[in-house]
Amino acid sequence: MSNESTMKESTSRRSFFKKLIVGAGGLAFANSLQKYLMPDQGEVMAAAPANTPSPDGTIYGKYFLADKGEPPKANDFVGLNSLPMFPEIASPQTYFRGASALPGATATIGWQVFKDPVCWETPHIHKYDEFLIFLGAELPDLCKSYDAEIDLWMGEEMEKHTITSTTVVFIPKGMQHAPLNFRKINKPVLFHALYLGPNLDREVRVPDFDLTTFDWGGPANLKIFGPPPKKKG
């Protein structure tokens, strides 16, 4: 993975975020960040598995989630197969939605095959640790079959990293990350987002960030996933 950021770019990005922090909006963002990262006692209690028998009458059947062969649906937070949000992602996608699918679960993970370039996401932070995993999609060699260039921006400095080989990215809780740009897809990419929380939480996003004017450093097939772009004028 090569680091493509320059000192000039990093300095200008850092200045941009410092302006956000010192402003009223930045102070509100910092306050919300602190509250957001504090563990919610109700959520912690809800994450504990209930001492109830399994629906099938067994003791441990409640810990199994199997695909029932039903047609995939959009926004399915229980079944394993669902319709992806973008046509650039092969359909169906496979997603385990954590506690909403298996009560008591403390992680969510998606398996998505990206077949065409697409970019989205504004900079944001999460309440729990996250791993982003980029693999090739050809069996049996998921490492050597990777053939793509994917850009990911990390930290308040907006440090740009280009993923050119099979890579695992660890994002500690509270660390700012994104946008994410699947810029060049020569072969399909198997993408995993592993989130160590019971559900995908509502992200805390950098205020007033405009994806439509962001310098992607190359061709961008922009799709809005999350908040709408900032309106001009």
N, C-alpha and C positions, 0 to 999 in steps of 0.2 A: 504494500500500500504506500503510495507516494504522497508526500505533503507538498501541495502546490501553492500554498499561501506565500505571499511576499511580505517583507517587513512594512512596506508602505500600506498594503491592503490591511494588514493586521492593525496598524496604528489608527487608520481611518475608521475601521470597524469599532475599535475600542473606544474611540472618541464618541462615536455615535451612541454606544450603550451608556457611556458616562453621562451624556446629556439626558438620556432616558431616566437614569437613576436620580439625578439631582432635581429633575422636574417633579411637579405634583403627581403626574401620572406614574413616574418612576417610583416615587415613595409609596404610592398606593400598591404598585406592583410588588415592591419589596415586602410590604406588610402582608399582602395576600400570599406571597411566597412562603413567609414564615408560618402563617396559620395553616397553609395548605400542607406543609411538610410535617406538621405535628400529627402524631397518630390519633385517629378518631376511635375512642373507646367503643362506641357502638359498632363500628365496622369490625374491630378486632373480635368482639364477642360474636358478631354474626358469622365470622369466618370459621368458628369452631364447629366441627361436624356434630349434628344432632344425634343423640343416642336413640335412634329410632330404627326399627327393623327395615330391611330392604323390601321394595314393592314385590319382588319375586319370591319372598318368603325365606331367602337365604340370609346369612349374617352379613356377608361382605359384598353382596351384589350391588349395593348402593355406590360402590367405588368404581364401577365399570360403566363406561359410556360407549355404546356401540352404534355404528351407523345402521339405520333401519331401512335404508334403501329408498327413502322418500325423495321426491324431486327437490332439488336445491331451491331455496327461497332467498330473497333479499333480506338483509337485516335479521338473519336467523341467529339468535344468541343461545340456542340450546343444541340444535343438531350440529354434526361435525361438518357436513357439506353445506355450503351456502353460495349465493351468487356474489361475485366480486363487485366492487364499486366502480371499476373502470374496465373497459374492453381490452386494455393493454395487459390485464391480468387474465391468465387462462381460466376458463370456467369448467367445472365449479372449483372454488377454492375450499381448502380444508382448514377449519378454525376450531380450536378448543377455547371456549369462552369462560373458563374458570368457574367461579362459584355459581354463576347463573346456569351452568350446565351440570355441574357436580357440586352440590352444596358442601362447603368446607374446603374446597380447593383454594390454593394460594398462588396460582400462576395461570396465565393465559398464554397461548402460543398459536401462531398462524403458520400455515404452510401455503405459500403462494408462488405460482410460476409466472414470472414476468417475461412476456414474449416480445414486447415492443417498448421503445423509449417512452417514459412518462416522468413527470416531476411534480412534487407537491409539498405541502406542509410548511407552516410558519415555525420559527424558533419557539420551543416550549420546554417545560420541565415536567417530570413525573414525581409522584409521591414514593414510588418504589424503584428498585434497580431494574434495568432493562438490558437485554442483549439483542443486538441485531446481527443476524447470521446470513451470509451471502455465499451460496453454493452454486455449482453448475447443476443442471437438471438432467444430465444424462447418466444412466446407470451403466456399469457399477461404479465408475470413478467420478464422484461428485466434486472432487478437487480439480482434476485436470480438465474437466469439461467446462469449467468456468471460462467464459470469453465475453467480458463486458467491461464497461467503464462507468462506475457509479460514484457520484459526488455526494459527500456528506459534510455539513458544516457543524463544528463542535465548539462549545463554550461561548461566553460573552464576546470573546475576541473574533468570533465568526471565522475560526480557522478551518480552511477547506482541506479535506482529504479525499483523494481519488482511490477507489477500491478497484484494483486491477487483477486480483486473484482471490481465491477462496479466503474469506475473512470473517472473524468474529469480533464484534465491537461491543465492549462493555460500557454501559452508560450508567454511572452511579446515580442514585436518587438525588434530585435537585440539580443535576448538571444540565445546562441548556444544550439542546441539539436541534438539528434540522436548519434549513430545508434538506430534502433528500431528492436527488436527481438521478434516475436511471437513464443516463444520457446516451449511452451507446450499448445496444444489446446485439451482439453478433450471434450468440446462442442463448436459448432460454435460461433464465436465472431462477434458482429455487431460493426464495427469500423466507426467512423465519424471523418473526418478531416475538421474542420470549420476554414476557413481562411478569415480574415476581410479585404481583398483587392479585387479590381475589377477583378483581374485575378491572377492565381498562378504565382507569379514572379519567375524569375530565381534566385535561391538561391545563396548566397555567401558561399562557402564551405571552410573548413579548408584545406589548401594546402597539397598535398603529403600524404593524409591519405589513408592507405591501408586496405581495408576491409578484404582482404584475410589473413592478418596476425594479425587481431584484436583478442584479448582474449575475446571471447563471454561468457566464464564461463559455457559452456555446449554445447551440440550438436547444430550445426548450419546448416540449409539448406539455404545456401547463394545464393541470387539472386542479380544481379547488376541492380540497378535502379538509373540512373543518369550517372555520369562519369565512365569510365572503371577503373578497378583496376590498381594500380601503377605497372609498369613493373619492374621486377627485373633484375639486371645486367646492 
